[in-house]
C-alpha cells in the first residue's frame, strides 16, 4: 500500500516510516514543519493529490503536552488546522484514501476505573488533551460526511530511541547518562511512585501498521473505529529509574525537586488494548528493560 505519513520526522513518525518500509509498503513522508505548514489547506491538498496514497497516517501534531501548553496557538494551528487540511484534502481527492488519526490517551484525563478502554468517558485535563479530543471530532465529522474510512488510535505512554527528554523516560535516561559520564552525581526527579503503562515506540509503530493494513483490507473503518494502543501493564516510575541505573551501572543520589511534582498526577494509568488485539492480532513484543537499554544505548547486561 502507498501511505502518506504526516509528522514523519517526529518521534513516532520516524519509527512508523521505518516499520512501513520494513514491511514492504511504499511510504511518502511529508516534509518537516519548516518546509510544510500542515494547516495550509492548499499545500496539503496538492500534496495528497500528487501522492495519491491508499492511506494517510496523520501524526502531525504538537509533540507533547508541554509544547501545547507553552504555545497553545501554535498547537491549535497544527492539530486542528492540520486535521482540517488533511480531511479536506481527502474529501477532494479523486480516490479517497483511508485515514488513521493518531490521537492520545490524554483524552481520557484521569479516570478512576482501570484498565482504561475506548468506552471510557472523554475528560481531558490539559490543553493537549482538549486539542486531541477536538482533532478526533474534526476527523469523525469529516468521515461521517464523506464516507471516508477512519481509524483513531489512542496511544498510551511509549518510549524508545530518539525521544526528546521532555518525556519522562527520556528525561530520566538523560539524567542517568549524565551520571554515568561523570557530569553529575545526582538524578533529579518528581513523583516516582506513580504507575504508568509504558510501551516501546517500535511496538507502537507495528500497531499503527496493523491498523493501516486493516483499514485497507476493510477489517476496520466501517464507521469511525477507536483503538487504544497500550501494554495493559503498569510500572512504577521508581522501578524505571532503578532499572536505568542498573543498566548504566551507576548508583546516584536521587533528589526530589518539588517543581517536578504535580499535585494532580493520577497514581496509576493502565490502558486496555483488547479491541486492537482482537482486530489485528497485535501484541507488544519488546520488554521494558530492552527499551530502557536502547534509550541509554547500552547492552541490557551492562
N, C-alpha and C positions, 0 to 999 in steps of 0.2 A: 504494500500500500504506500501511497505518497502522503506524507504527513508534513504539514507546515507547523512549526513549533515557535510560538511566541515566547519571549523570555528565555530564549535558548542559551544566552550567555550567563544566566543566573545559576545558582547552586543546583537546584533540582533539574532545571532545564538542560544544563550541561550533561548531567548523567542520563537524562531521558534521550538526548540525541545519541549518545554512545550506545544505549541499550537498543534503540530502534535500529541503528546501523548494524549492531552485532546480530540482530535477528533477521537481517536481510531486507529491511524496509528502506524506501527512498525517503530521505529526510531533507527538508528545506528549512533551515533555521532562519528566523527573521534577523535583520541586523540589530546591533546593540542600540540602546536607547539614545546614544549620542548621534546615531545616524537615522533612526526612525522614531518619530513620535507616535506611539501606539494609539493615541487618541485622534490622530489625523485621519479622518474618515476617508478622504480621497486617496491618500497614500496607501492605507490598508486595503481599500477596495482594489486598487491597481495591483497590489502585491498578491492578493488572493486570486484575482483574475489571471495574472501571469503564471502563478504556480499551479493552478487547477488541482488542488490537493483532494485526496479522498477524505481526509480528516484534518482538523485543526486541533492541536493541543495548545490550549490558551493558558500559559503560565505567567505572562507579563503582568506584573503587579508590584506594589511596594513590597520589598523583600522581607520586611519584619514589622512587628508591632511597634518597635521603637522608631523605625523610619516613618511609619504612618502617623504616629503621634508628633514626631518632630516637624513634619511638613504635611499637614492634612490636605492642603490644597493640591499639592503635587500628587499625593496618594490618590485623591479623588479623581484627578485627571487620568492617571494611568489605569486605575482599577475600574472606575465607572465609565469614563470616556473611552478607554481602551476596549472594554467589553461591548459597548455600544458600536464602536467602529468595527469590531470583528463580527458581531451578529448582523450588522447591516451589510457587510461585505458578503457574508454567507447568503443573505436573502437575495442579493443582486447577482450572485454567481450563476453562470449558465447551468452548471450542475452543482447542486448544493452539497458541500462537504458536511460530514458529521462534525460535531464539536464536543470536545472534552474540556470542561472548565475546571481548573484546579482552584478549589476554594480552601477552606481550613477548618480544623476542629474548633478554632476560636469562635465560630458561630454559635457554639453551644453554651459559651460562658462557663459557669461553674455549677453544673447540675449535681444534685445530691445523689441520684441513683447511678449505679455503675454495673457493668460496663456501659459506656455511652453508645447507644445505637442511633441509627439515622432517624428514628421516630422521636428522639428527644426534642423538647421544645427549643427553639432558637432564642437565646437570651444573651447576646453578646455584651461584653462589659468593657470593650476597648474600641478605639477608633478603627483599628484594623478589623476587628470582628464585625462591626457595623458595616464597614465597606464590603466585606466579604458577603454578608447577607444581601446587600444591595446588588453586588455582582451576580449572585445566584438569581435574584429576581429579574434582572435585566435579561440574562440568558434564558431563563424559563419562559418569560413573556414572549421573547423572540421565537423560541422553539414552538410554542403553542400557536403563534400567529402564522408561522411559515411551514410548520410540519417538519422542521429540521430535526435530525437525530441529535440528542443531547445526553451526555452523562456528566454529572457533577461529582467530583471526588473531593473528599474532606480528609486530608492527611493529618495525623497527629504528629507529635514531635518526631523529628528524624535528624540524624547527624551523619557525618562522614567526611571524607577528604574534600577540601576546598571550601568548607563552610566558614563564613565570616565569624569572628569572635564575639559578635553581638549575641549569638545564640549560646545558650547556657553550656552545652557540652563543649563547643569550640572554645568558649571563653575559659572554662576550667582547664582544658587541654593546653591552651596558650600559657596559662599561669604555671602549670606543672612543667611545661617545656622550658620556661624561663628559669625555674629552679634547677632543672637538670643541666642547663647551660651555665649555671653559676651566676646568673644575672639577678637572682633573688633567693631569699631563704624562706619565704613565706608564700602561702596561697591565700588570697583574699576572697571571701565567699559571702553569699547571702544566706537564705534559709536552706540548709542542706537536708532537712527532714521531710520535705515534700516528696511525693512519689509521682513519677510521670511515665507515660507509655512512650518509649523511645525506640524507634526503628532505625534501620540503616537506609540512607538515601538511595543506595543501589537497589535494595529491595523495593523501595517506593517506585523507582523508575520502572522496574519489572511490572509492578502493579498497574502503572499507567499504560504500559504497552499492552497488557492483557485487556484493559478497558477499551483501548482504541481498537484492538483486534475484534473484541466482542461487539463493539458498535458497528464495525464494517460488516461483520458476519450476521448482524441482525439479532444477536442474542440479548442485547440490551439496547435501549434507545427508543422503545415503543412508548413514547411519553417520557418526560424527564426522569432519569434514574439518578439517585443519590447513593453514593458508595463511600463508606469510611475506609481509610487505609490506616491500619493500626496493628500492633503486635498482639494486643489483648493481654499484655503483661505490664505490670508497673515495677519500676525500680526506684529506690531512694537515690536522690542526688548525692547523698553522703557515700553511698556504695559506688556510684560512678566515679567520684573523686578518689576514693581508696583504690579502685582498680586502675585508674590513670597513674596514680603514684606507684603502684606495684609494677606496672608495665615499664614505667620510666626509671624505676629503681631509686626513688627518692623518698625521703621522709620529712617533708617540710612542716613548718609551723602553720597551722590553719587559723586564720584570723577572720572573725565575722565583722563585716562592715555594715553598720546599720542602714546606710543609704541603699544597700542592695537587697534589703529585706522588705518585701511587700506585705503589708498587713492583710490584704485581701487574697493572698495566694491560697487556692484550694489545697487541702492536704494531699489529695490523690486524684489523678485523672487517668482513666483507662478506657481505651476505645474498643468497640465491638465491630470487627470486620467480617462477621458471619455472612453477610449478604455478598460481599466481594468474593469471598472464598467459594460460596455456592455457585455464583455466576461464572467465575473464571478459573477456579482451581488454584488461585494464587495462595502461596504461603510464604511468610518471611523465612529466609534461609540463613542470613548472616548473624552470627552471635554478637551480642553487645561487646564482648571482650575483643573480638576482631575489629569491630567498628572503632573502638577506642584506640586500639593499637594502630590502625590505619590513620586515624586523625593525628596521632602523635608521630606517625611514620616510623614505627618501631615494630620489631617482631613480637608476637604475643608472649614469647618465653623470655623476654628481656628481663 
